[in-house]
Structures are given as C-alpha cells and as structure tokens.
Amino acid sequence: MSEAHTRKQRAVVGPLCELPGEGGQDDAGADAVERWRVTVEGVVQGVGFRPFVYRLANSLGLGGWVQNTPGGVVIEIEGERAREFLARLEADAPPVARILRVRRQKLEPQGSDGFHILASGTAEATRPSIPPDVAMCRLCGLEALDPKDRRCGYPFTNCTDCGPRFTITKSLPYDRPNTTMSQFIMCAACSKEYHDPLNRRFHAQPNACPACGPRLFADGEPVEAAAGVALAAQWLRQGKIVALKGLAGFHLACDARNPQAVETLRARKRRSLKPFALMARDIEEIKRVAVVGEFEEKLLQSPEAPIVLMKPRDSNRELAARIAPTSRYIGIMLPYTPLHHLLTARSPSVLIMTSGNLAEEPICHTDEEARQRLGAIADHFLTHDRPIHMACDDSVVLPIRGRAIPIRRSRGYVPAPIGVGFRAPAVLAMGAQLNHTFCLLEGEQAVISQHVGDLENAETLDYFDRAVDHLRSLLRFEPSLVAHDLHPDYLSTRLARRQFGGPALRMDGAEREGVQHHHAHIASVLADNQERGPVIGVAFDGTGYGTDGAVWGGEFLVCDMAEFRRAAHLAYIPLPGGEAAIRKPARMAFAYLLEAFEDFETARALLPALEAKEAEVVARQIERKLNSPPTSSMGRLFDAVSVVLGGPANVTYEGEAACWLEAQAASWPSVEAPYTFGFQWESGEPPGPGFAQGLIVDVLPTVRELVSEILRGFPRERAAARFHSTVAEMAATICATLHNEGAPGKVALSGGCFQNALLTELCLDALERRGLQVIWHRHVPPNDGGISLGQAVVAAARRRLKSEISNLKSQIPGARSRQYVPGNTDGG
C-alpha cells in the first residue's frame, strides 16, 4: 500500500509526546504502575479501534476505559505494562485505521479494576472522521469459502476490518441507523457478534448474513446468492457484457480474453481507445499477464485495493489486443468484495472491469440510474438491494521509485484526511475543470473528495453538488473561504462565484480567493510533503490560465504556499483553434513545425497526418492570430512531438498522445543523450535580485534536430527516448541556472506530465545529479486531481499572510495601508 497507509509510516500532524525513558521525562521502572490518558486522532472510529484497544488492554492485564468522542478516541490506561500498551497502540492498530496524531498525558494512578468500553461522548470537536471503503479481509474471505460457515458464498460478508464505510454513510455518527444498512435488521446471530467486544464484528455497521442482509438480483429478479453468481459467470463466459453493482458503484464487465466482447463494449460505451481496467482472479493470474514486483504485489493486496498500472508481459498473447492500445501499461486490480471473489472464481479468470458509465459521465450507483444509462450497453444486470449512498470510482496508482503515485484517488483512500503541516481556516477549494476533485481544509487536515470527473455535463455537475453536500454534512463543515482557479470559464470558478449551482454550492458570507493553476499544482506537492517552501516549482501540464491571459503549462515558479513568481517558461507558441488543438494534436504539431521551419510547404510535407484544407486553416489562424492564444504548455509540446513521430493526429481521451509517446520511448533499450535546446533571459541579461524577469526556454532547436533524425531514418522509438531525456535535461538546467542566481536549492515537481513515469524518473536523476533536493507527490495526484488541495493551502496561507501584515502595520505608528491583491504574477 502507499507510504501514507503503512502502519510504520503514518502521516503525523505535530510532534508526538515522548514516552518515559525516550526523552528523559521519567525513568520509572518498567514494572511500575502508571496511568496515562491518550487521545488518538484520525480515522479511528468505525474501524474496530475500540475493540482493538479493549483486547490489547486485557491481554496486558491493564485497567481503564476507552471512548469514542467527536475529537477522536480517548483512552485511560493503568497498570504495570502501560508502556507496552503505548508502544503497541500504533504498531498493532487495525489495518483500516489512519492515525494522524497521538496525544499522551501522564496521570496519577487511581487503582482501576478491569477495562471498559464507554458509550460515545458528545464533546465538541474540530473534525469528525469517516473511514474509507476497503477490500475484504483475509478472515472474511476464508468464511466466504468455508462450507461449514454460515456465511459461505454470501456476497456481502464484512467485519470491522473491511467492507463499505464512506459510500453507505448518510450522516454521522457512523452508526447503522445512519447508513444504508438501516433497512436490514440483524438476526440474533449477527446481533450477538455486533455487541461482543471480543468479536471482530463488534460494532461493524454493515454486519449481515444470508438470513438478514442484502440479497442479489439477476436482471431485476431476486435470486439466491450462489445461483446469481453462477448465472453472471455463465453470461461472462458466453461473451456477454454484464453490469455489476459493486461496493461503490456499477462496473461493466466482460471476458478480457474475448476480442469480440471487448470491441462490443468499446462501441457501446463510446470508448474507442482509452484503456480498460482489468480484474484478475488472484495474484498468480495477474503475474501471467503483467510484470509484478514485490511493491506492486503489496499494492494489489492492500486494504485500498487500487487499480495498479503495470507493464504487460512481452510474452502475453492471451488478453484481447485492444485492452490498452495506446498505453505503456495495463491497469489491474484484485477482487475487493466478496461478490467479486465469488464471481471471478467461476467466471473467466481475467475480466474487463470498467466504470459503469457512458463516455465521461459519472459512475452509476443506483439501480434506476443504471437501467437508464447502461441499458443500451449491458446485456445483463447483476445487482443487489444494499443502497449506495455516494458513488466512488476505483482508485488508480502508478508505482514510481517505491511510491504509489495516485493517478485517480478515490475508493479506498477517500475520505482519509491528509496532514498539511500547519493550521488553516475552513477552506472549500473548488478544484479544476478536468479530473476534478474538491477539497475541505480546516485545522491541520485536508479532506480531498473522491474523483468527480470532467466538469463538462449536467450529470457531473449534479454529482459534484451531491458530493459537496455529502462531505460538508458529514464533516459539519462551514467554509469561511472559497478557493478557485483563475480561469473565468471553468465551471468550478463560475460555481465559486455563485453564478449557479445547488444549495450545497452556495456559500453566503464566505470570502473568495482566486489561485493561479500552476501555483496550485506546486502548492499541492508542498502540502503533500508537509513543506511550506520556498522552492523552484516545475509545473509541466496541459493547460492552465496564466496571469497574463496566455495558456501556461511549461512553468518554473519560485514560490512558497502564499506567493509565486514566474521565473522561467517555455517560449510561447500559438494554440491554433484553442481547445480544438487539444483534441487534434496534429494542429499543435503543425504550429511547431511552422515556427521551427518558417515555411508552410515544409511543415505540410513533414505532417501528412494533417489534411491540406485543415493545414491551410491552421496557418491562416496563426498568421491572423484568430483564436490562437499563445501557450507555453509542456503537454502540448508532448502532443506535437507525438504526432511528428507517428502518434495519434486526433485523440479520444486526455493524454492519449503523450501516453503513446511514453510507450515508444520506454520501448527503446537505453537512455539517450538530449537534443539541443536554448534559453535566455527576457532582456538578455540576468535578472538581479528578486527575479524581475524570467528565462525563456526555446525548444525549436529540439524540434528541428528531431525532424532531421527522422528524415535520416533513425527509429522513432529512439527519437521519443531522446525527447524525454531532453525535457529532463532542460528542467535540470533551468533549475540549476535559477539556483545559481539565488533561487532555492529545493525543487518541487507537479503537473499532469509527471504521470509519465519515464519523465519523472529522468527528471529526478537529472536534478539530483546537480545537487538539487527534489520533492514530488506521495499521496495526491500530480494531475488536476490534486489542484483542489493546492488551491486550499494557497488560500489559507494568503489569509494568514494578510493577517500577519495587518498585525504588523497595527504596531507601526502612521503605517500606510497597502491592499493585498491575490493572483498577481508575484503572488501579491
């Protein structure tokens, strides 16, 4: 599992109190009777933490009590082995628990006899917590397969260590009446388990069995569990497409080894080339089709159970050819619910298991919604009657250098809080336009929402509204500050300005703070590492609204959380047709070729992928500056190089051209020397103190050299590899140059281009060779899914800065007021 979620590496907000003997506080003997009061904050309620404490205390012969409070779990412990209890409290905690802070206070012994679980407290708290949904645990898996167990073959088996949490919770406290399980009355056997603190199902809110719990439906008709699973498995073996209601939404499933079924699903789902996710029966089956290292295996088998991006085996000829036709990776997950386990045991061993939606709509989560939106896609439906209150897509992670970099952070991770390393007011950050998430920041914790999607249709807007309402209600969150992107046409920006939207998105009385897109990217990686800057921020992505009105995307920012200065960027080039050039990267390639060779006929001859009439239109747009805003985007440069080397001229999903280019580069067996590139100060002279001007990076020499090699017959894979090396060398050279002129020696990497594992690794190597310290993402996506966290911490840091300036001025007699203006190129 990811670094944040291993027991030994939990994010800790603030210092832990030292135990006696560790910091010289108290050297009392280990056998002395001691009493301690302990408060544990984080995701520690609804995850079996109290029964764990109860069992641990009893095993050590200790007295005292444990209690759930809105501020966390509070424990008082007394006895001769109290220190051992304190040491094991974190190390042995339940797998679903996420400890953010432990506070300890030594008390006078009271002579407690026995250990007790007290009723939940009602004291005020800064932030309640909700555990994420997690995969079925090993013990529940054994029960589901044991013919002697009363839950054998039951598709909804769970305990305090596994099963649904966030997606079934309607309100807090997290008790059964406040979940979608409220309609199911526990039988005597389940109730006995639920009320026994020594049982692993103690207070497991979704607890159920075949006698009292949810049941399956096949094509709308109730069916016994074994028969329903067998029927669905039969449909899949026959090459049918099955809509499967899972833990947090619907999937569309078919046999991944059946090319006809895969192509039918592509056609019906309107997803011509975007990769499909897979689900394999077990880890051995995954190893047959993908390269699985020790770290990847741990990720696959972690409680979060994400989709893990891995390289397919070269010898694999079993899967259908068009699972991931333009990508270097295939994305695979293991079954994470009892229903998945039971189904894959009888169905084809590797299934397509893609989100149950059409095109870029949100994932379906109600039966009625699925019938309406998936009826034309699926041949059959296997559903159940446990309602899903809030949909949550599968998470996707990419292993890079022993880190699980989130590409999509959702089921299994949300809404686990992220510590940001400083105290903040209540900030609602509205996120970006694509790969959308929103963020609630208060105190020292940020809660980033599940993946919402691209804010481009009414269905996604409705989902966004419901998701905001759900999290705000659960966390009792009332923002005093709303952060948003500077782009005036982003739907999230317009919502922040209260132009429209449901009640959940109307925040009367809250201040608004606009945050530049790439500053938010760098702030997100700072918060992800609990850093505050200053750093040189390298923000490489597709598009973001610049403070000069241009389309930014190849940026070097000298910044901290509150302020930034644009210290360098790629030289501007026209973006012909605006968004049309994003959907048709051949237009971007043509723009670069025109700039590089300054001749229409030469550019046209080098780019047969662009039709003659469209080439003329593009040239005219550029010449007359019609709908061709200047861009410094690194993502668009990747698009252009991809097309020049034979990649897709038109794309069907975001990042398709760049994925193709990475796959070509990764197939070349060696790291290649970089192409030529140039850079110069804006005025031709170094800037002096303060970076009043910046560096302009010229990549036209790169384009000319690359084209020359292709014309001389060099392999396109080698050219793709050289281009990746060029971008890494460029990043390191510019950062080193800025550092020599006085910029910080620490570099932060963020932006969608750093979803490219090859580019990330090359950049890390190149920067570290120059002696620069590098921070990069850990728990938050480098793409726009992390923007909301960046917006939130920037807005919070600016408010604190304004407060500090105001306090300082109040202490200076006759000080003149200066207005703070957010969004300036220097951050104000």
N, C-alpha and C positions, 0 to 999 in steps of 0.2 A: 504494500500500500504506500501512499505518498508520504513524504517526510513529515508532513503535519500530523499524520494519523498513526504513526508508530508510537507505541507506548513510551519509548525512551526519548522521543523527540517531539513531545507536545509543545505547541507554542505557549509560552508563559508570558502573561502580561504583568510586568513588575517583578521585583525580586521575591524569591521565596524566603520565608523566615528560616534561619539556620536551626537545625536540631541541636540539642545539647551535645557537647563534645565535638561538634563540627566547626564551630566558630568561637569557641571559648566562652560560651554563655554559662554553661553549667556542666560540671564534670561529675555529676552524681552517678553512682554505680548503676550498672545495667539492671540490677535486681531491685532497685528502689521503687517504691510505689509512687507513681506520678499521675497527675490528671492534666489532660490537655483539651482545649476547645479548638476545633478545627472547622473552618468554613471552606468548602470546595465549590468553586465557580466554574461554569462552562456547561457543556451538555452532560448533565449528571442526573437528570430526572427522566423517568420513563425508560431507563436503560439498565435497570437492575442494580443500581448503585447502592441503595439502602440494604437490600438483602445481601449483597456482597459484603458490605460493612458489618452487617449482623453476623454473617458466617465467620468472617475474619476475626471479629472481636471474641466470639465464642470459642473459636479454635485456640485463641491465645489466653483464654481464661480471664478476660477483661470485663469490667462493668462499665455502665454508662448508657448512652442513648444516641439515636440518630433521627434526624427530622428533615423533611423537605420543607424549604421556605422559598418564597419568591426570589430571594437573593442567592440561592444555591442550597447545597446540602450542608447542614450543621451537625457536627458530631461532638459529643463529650465522651472522652475515653479515660478509664482509670485502671491502673494495675501495674504489676511489676514488668510486664512486657509491652508497655505503652510505646516505647521507642521502636520496637519491631513493627508494631501496628503502623506507626507513622511512616516507616521506611517502605512498608509493603502497600500502603494505601494507593500510591500512584503506579508502582511497578506491576501490581496484580489486578488493576482495575478492569471492569468489564470491557470487552472489545469495542462496544458501541460508545462508551463514554469518551468525551473530549474535554479533558481538564485544561482550563485556561489559567487558573490561579488557585493556590492553596494558602490560606492564612492560618497561622498557628498562634495560640496564646496559652501559656502555662498557667494552671490554676492550682489552688490548694486542694489536696485530696479530700473527698467527702465520705469515703467509705461506701461507695456504690456497690450494690449486690446485683449481679445479673445485668444483661444488656437488653435494651428495649428499642423497638421502633415506635416512635411517637407519631401522632396524627400530624398532617401537614400544617405548617404555620401560615400565618396571614400577614406577616410584617411586610412593609413596603420594600420594593426592590428596584434597582435601576433597570434590570432587563431580565425577563423570564427567558427560558431556553426551550427549544423543541429539537428532539433528536431527528436525524435523517432516517430515511428508509434504508435498510441494509439487507444483505443477502442472507439466505437461510444458513443457519449454523450447522456444524457437523452433527450435533446430537439430534437436532430435529430431522436432519437428513437420514440418520440411522433409523429413527422412528418411522419415517415415511416408507421405509423399505422393509420393516420388520413385520412379518405375517402375524406375530403374536401381539403386536402393539395395536391399541385401539385406534391409532391414527394412521395405520398402514394405508398407503395410497391416497391419503387425504391431501388435496391440493392447497390447503390454507393453514398448514401446520406452522406454528411460530412459538417463540418464547421471549423472555426479556432480552436475549442476546441477538434477536433477528426479527425480520418481518417489517410490516408497514408502520410508519410513525407519522411523519410530516404530511403525507398525502391523504391520510384519513382523519387528520385533526381539524375540527371545525372551530374550536375555541379552547382556551386554557381555563383551569388547569387540565393537564393531559390525563383525563380520566375517561373511562369507557363511555359515559353518557355524552361526552363532548366530542366523540368520534363517530365515524360512520358505522362503527360496530354496535351502536346503541340499540339497533333493531334486533340484535341477536342476544337472546337471554341464555346465559351459561347454564349448562346442565349441572347436576350435582358433582360429577367427577371434575369438570373444569373449574367449578366454583371452589372446590376443595384445594386444587392446585393454586388458584389465584390468591387464596387467603393464607397460604402456608409460606412463611418467610424462608423456610429451608428448601422450598421448591423453586426451580429455575423459572417457573411461570408465575411467581409471586408478583402480582400487580402488572402482569403482561396484558395490556388493554385489548389487544386483538385476539386474546386466547379463545380457542374454539376447537371443536372436534366434529366428526360427521353427524353426531346426534343433535348438535345445537348451533352449528356455524353455517357459513355461506355454502352455497352449492353451485354446481356447474349448469350451464345451458348450452345446448348444441343447436345452432340455427333457431334460437328462440325457445326451444322446448327444454324443460327440466330433464336432467339426465343424471344417473348415478355416476360417481366420480370415475371409476375405472372404465365404464362404458364411454363416457365423454372423451377421456384421454385417448382411448383406443380408436374412437371414430375420427378424432382430429389427426392422429398419427396415420390412419389409413388415407385420409384426404391428402396429406402431405406426400405420402408415398406414391399417390396417383398423379402427382404433379399439379395439384390444386393450390390456390392461394387462400390462406386462412387468416382471418382477422382474429387475433388472440388478445383478450383482455388480460392485462398483467397486473403488476403491482401498482404502477403509477400512470398507466395509460394503455392504449392499444398498440399492438405491433401488427405488421403484415408479414406473414411467414410463408416461405416455400422452400423446396428442396434446393440447396445450393449447388448440387451436382447435376441438376436438370436444366440444361441451357434453355429449353423452350419455356419452362416455368419462369426462369429469371427474365427472359425477354418479354414475356407476357406481363410480368409485374412492372417492368420498366415502362412499357407502353401505357398501361392503365394508370400508373402513378405519375406519368409525365415526368420521368426522371431518366433522361437518355444516357447520361454518362456519370453522374455523381455516384461515388462508391456506396455500396450497400454494406451495412453491418451484418456480421455473422454471429451465430450462437452455436457452439460445438458441445457435444455430449459431455466430454471430460477433457482433462488436460492432455491425455495421450492423443486424443483426436486432434487437438489444436497443434500438437507437435508434428503431426503428419502433414499439415498444410502450411505451417508458419515456423519461422526461426524463433524459438522461445528460450531466452536466457533465464538465469536464476531470478533476476529482478522482475522480468516480465511475468514469470510464474507466480511470484508473490503478489503482484498487482492483480492478476486474474483471480486469485483465490482470496483476495482481501475482502473484508466486510462490505466495502464500497462496490466491489464487483463491476468496475467500469469496462467499457469497450477499450481495448488496448490496441494501439496501432503497431503492427509488427510487419517485418519483411516476409513475403511469401517464400516458401521453399522453391528453389530453382527447379527441383525435380518434380514439383507438384503439377500433375496434369489432371487431377481429379475434379477440382472445382470448375464451375462454368466459367467461360473465358471472360465474361464481362461483369465480374463482381466489382472490380475497381479498375476500369480500363485505362485511366489516365494517372493513376497514383502509384507512388513508390511502395505503399503499404496496403495491407488489408486490416480491417478493424474487426476484432473478435472478442467475444465475451463468453463466460461460462454461464450456465443456468443459475439464476439467483433467486428463484422462487420454487416452492415445492411443485407447482404446476409445470414450470419449465423442466425441472428434473424428471418428473414423471413422463412428460411428453417426449423429451429427447431420448429417453430410454427406449421408446417404441417407434419413434419416427426416424427418418433419415438422420444420420449422426451429425451432419452439419447443415444448419438452416440459415437462409436469409432471415434476419430478424430486424426489420427496419421500422422506423416510426410509423404509426398508423395515422397518416395524413396524406393530403394531396398537395404536391408541389411544396410551397413554403408556408403552408398553413400550420397552425399549432397542432400538436398531437391530440387525437380524440381521447376523451376519458369517460364519457357517459355512453350508455347503450344506445340511446336515441340519436345522439350526435354521430356515433359510429355507423348506425344504419343509414343515416342521411348522406354522410360524406364518404364512407367506404363501401357503400353498397355496390357501386359500379366497379370497384377494384377487387374485392374479395369474392371468392366462390362460396365460402362458408364462414360461419362465425362460431367461435368457442368463447363464451362469456361466463360471468358469474354475477351473483347478486350482492357482493360487497361493494358498496359505492366508493368511488374515488373522488374525494372532495377537491383535490388540487392536482392537476396533471404535472408530470415532471419527466422530461425526456431522459434517456440514458446518458450518462457521462462518457466523455471520450478523453483519453490521456495518451500522451506521446512520451515514451521513455527517452531521455537525453541525459547522458552522463550520470546515471543513477538517480535522476529525478523523474517523477511522473508529472510532466508539464500538462496542465489541463488545456484541452482544445475546446471542450464544452464541459463546464462544471455544473452538474445538475443532480440527478438521482444518486444517492449515496453520500453526497457531500453537502448538499443544501438541506437545511439552513444552518449548518455548523458555523459558528462565528469565527472570524479571523481577527487576531490581535493586531492592532496598528501601532502600538508603541507610544501613544500619547492620548490624553483625554480630549474629547471633542464634544461639541454641542450636538443636538439632534439634527442630523442632515439627511434628507432624502435626495439621492442622486439619481437622475432620470436616465442615464446611460446614453448610448449612441443610437444609430439607426439600424445597423446590421448586427447580427449575433448579439441581440440585445439582452442585457440584464439591467436591473436597477439595484440600488444599494441603500440600506438603512444603517447609518453610523451614529452611535451615541456612546459616550463614555470612552472606553478603550477598545470596544468591539465593533466590528463591521459585519453585517449580515448581507451577503450578496444573494440575490434571488436565483432561482432556477433559470435555465436558458429559456428565454421568451421567444426568440426568433427574429426575423426581419420585420420591422415595423412598416409594412407596406400594404396591409389589407385590413379589412374590418374585423376579421376573425382574430388576428393577432392583437389588434387594439383592445378588443373585448377581453382577451386572455390577460393582457397586460393590466388592465383595470382590475380584473378579479384577483390577479396575483398580488398587486399592491395592496388591495383591500384585505386580503388574507393575511399577509405578513404584518401589516400595520396593526391589524386587530389582535393577532397572536402576541405580538411584542409590545402591545399597548404604546404604540409609537406615534408621537405627535411632533412633526418636524418644525423647527424654528427657522430652518434654512433649506432652500431647494436649489440644488446644483444642476446645471445643464450644459450641453455643448453650445458653442458659439454659432453653429450653422443655423441660420434663421428658418430653413425649410425642413430641418429634421423634425419628425413628428414628436419626438421626445422633447425638443426645445419648445415647440408650439404648445404642448401639454403643460410644460413648466410655466409658460406664460399665461396659462389658464384660458387659452383660446377655445378649447373644447375638451371633452372627456367626462367620464362618470364621476360620481361623488368622491370616490377614493382618490382621484387625481386633482381634487380642488383643495388647496391648502391655504385657506384665507389667513392672512396675517403673517405668513412665512416670507422671509426675505428671499430674493433670487440672486444667484451668483453664476455668471457665465464663465466656463472654463474651456480654454483652448484644447482642442482634441489631443494634440501630441504632448502637451504638458500633462494632461490627464493620464496618458499612457505611461510616462516616466514616473509620475506620482504613484501610479498603481504598483509599479515594481518596487518603488521605495517602501510603500506601505507593506507590500508582500514580504519584504525583508526586515520590517520594523526599523527602517532607516529614515532619516529626515533630510539628507543632503548636506551640503551641495554636491552635485555630481555633474559629469557630462552625460546627458541623456541622449542615447542614439535611438530615435524613433523611426523605424522603417515600416511603412504600411502602404495601403492603397490610396485612400483619400481622406483628408481632413481639412476643415475650413481654417484658413490662415488669417492672422490679424490684418494682413494687407489685402484680403479678399481673394487671394490666389488659393489654389488647391495644393496643400502641403502633403508631404509623405516621405521625404528623404531628409530628415532633420537631425541636427546636432544642437541640443539645448543645454546651456549652462544654467542649472536650476536647482532649487530646493522645492519643498512642498508648496510654498506660497508664491514664489516668483520664478520667472524664467526669462532668459534672453536667448534669442536665436543666434547661435554662434557660427553655424555653417549649414549649408543645404545644397542639394543637387541643383544645378543650373536649371532655370525654368525652360519648359518646352510646351508648345500648345497641346491641349487636350481636345482634339477635334470632335465636335459633336457632344462634348460634355460626357454625360453618362453613357452615350452611345459608344464611346471609345472604351468604356469599361466592359460593355457587353461584346464589343467587337475589337479585340486587341490588335487585329490587323491594322486598324486605323492608327493605333499608337505606334506600331512598328513603322508605318509609312511616315508618320510625323518625325520619328527619329532618323529615318533614312533621308528624308528631305533636308533635315538640319545637318546631317553628317556629310552629305554629298552635294547639297545645294543644286540639285538638278532633278527635275521631275522624271525624265526618261530613265535615268539611272536608278532612281528609287523604285520606279514602276517595274523595271526589269528584275530587280532584286526581290520583288514581292509578288509573285504570281498569285498568291492566295487572295489578293485584293482585286476585285473586278475593276475593269478600266473606268467604268462610269463612277463607281464609288471613289476611286483614286482621284478623279477629277474634282469631285465634290469636296473631298478632304483637302486637297490642295487649295481650292478656292476659299474654303472656310479659314484655313490657316493664313492665306495671303490677306484676306479682308478682315481677319480677326472676328469672324462671325461664330458665336457660340463655341469658342475655342479658348477657354480660360487657361492661363499659364499654370503649369503644375511642376512640382519638384518631387513627385511621387516615386519612391523606390519600387512600389508594387507595379506601377505602370511600366517602369523600365524592365522589370522581370517579364511582364506581358510581351513587351516589344521584342526582347531577345528570344523569347519562346517562339514567337511567330517566325522570326527570321531563320530560326533553326528547324522549322517544320512543325511547330506545335499548332494547337487549335487556333484558327483565324476568328472563330466565334465561340464564345463559351456558354455553357449551360448552367454553371454554378460558380459562385465566388471562389477565386483562387485556382481555377482549373488550369489555366495556362502555366502558372507558377508551379503547380504540382507536377505537371508534365515535365517542366524544365528541371526540377529537382530529381525526378526519376531518371532523366537522361544523364545528369551529372553524376548521380550516385552509381550508375552502372559502369562508369569509367574507373579503371582499377587503381589509379594513382592521383595524388594531389598535384595539380598543375600550377606552373608559375602564372602570376596575374597578367592581364593585359595592361596596356598603358592607360592612365587617366591623368587629368590635370586638376589643379586648384590654384586659386589666387584670392587675395583679399579684395573686397569690393572696390576699394580705392587704389589698389595696387600696393599699399603699404600696411604693415602690421598695425593692429588697432590701438595699441597702447592700453592703459588701464581701463577696465570696465567693458571691453568688447563693444565699443560703439558701432562697429561694423562687423561683418562676418566673412567667412570663407565661402567662395562659390566653387563647387565641385563640378568639373567638366568631364562627362562620360562619353562625349562624341569620339575621342580617340579610341575608346574601348570599342564602340560600335564599328568604326572603320577597320580596326585590326581584326575583329571577329569576322566581319564580312569577307575580308581579304583571305583569311584562312579557309573559310567555307568554299570560296571560289577556287582555291588551290587544292580542294579535295580532302581537307582534314575532316575527321569524323565529327559529327555534330555532338556526340557524347563528350568528346574531348573539349570542344568549344564550350559546352554547357559547364563542364568542370572548371575550365579556366575562368569563366564568367563568375562563378561562385567564389573562386579564390580572389578575383578582382574586387568584388564587393567587400569581402572580409579585409583585404589589404587596405582598401580605401577607408573603411571605418577605423581601422587601427591607426593609419597615417594621420587622418584628420584629428582623431582624439589626441594622439601624441603631439601634434602641432599645437593644438589648443592648450594642452597641458604645459608645453614649453612657454606659452605666452601668459601663463598664470592661472589657467583653468584647473579645477580639481583633478586629482590623480585617480579618482574613482569613476567608473563608467557604468551606467545602467542601460540595459538593453530591453526594449519593448516594441510592440507593434506586430501586426499580422505577419510580416515577413519572417519573424522569428518562430513561427510554427514550422518553418523549414529547418529540420534537424541538422542537415548538412551545413547550411549557412550559419546556424547558431554555433556549432562546434568549431567551424573555421574562424568565426569572429572571436570566440573565446580564446582560441590558440593564438591568434594574431595579436590580440590586445594584451594577453598575459606575457607574450614574448617581449613586449615593450615595457614590461614592469608596471602596467596599469592594473589596478584592482577592478574586478568586474562583478556586478550583481545582476542577476537575471531571475526570471519568475520561478516560483516554487509552488504556490497554491492557487494562483489566479491566472486565467488565460492571458497570453500576450496579445491576443487579438482583441476586437472591440468588446468581447465579453468581460474584459477587465476594466474597461473605461469607467464604469459607474463607481468602482472603488476609488479610482484616481480622482474623479470629479468630487467625490465626497471629502477626501482628505485635503484637497486643494482648498475647497470652500471653507473647511474647518480651520485650516492653517491661516487663511487670509483673515477670517474673523478674529482669530487670536492676535494676528499681527496688527490689525486695526485697533484692537483693544489696547495692545501694548503701546502703540504710537499715541493713542488718546491719553493713556495714563501718564506717559512721559511728558506730553505737552501740558498736561494739567499741573505738572510740577515746575514748569518753566514760566516765570512771570512774563507776560507780554508776548507769548508764543503765538505765531500766526497760524491759522488753520490751513491745512492742505488736504484737499479731497483725495481719497483713495479710489482709483478707477481700475476695477478688475478687467483683465483681458488685454491690457497693453502688451506690446511685444516684450517689455521688460517686466511684466507682471505687476505694474503699478508703481 
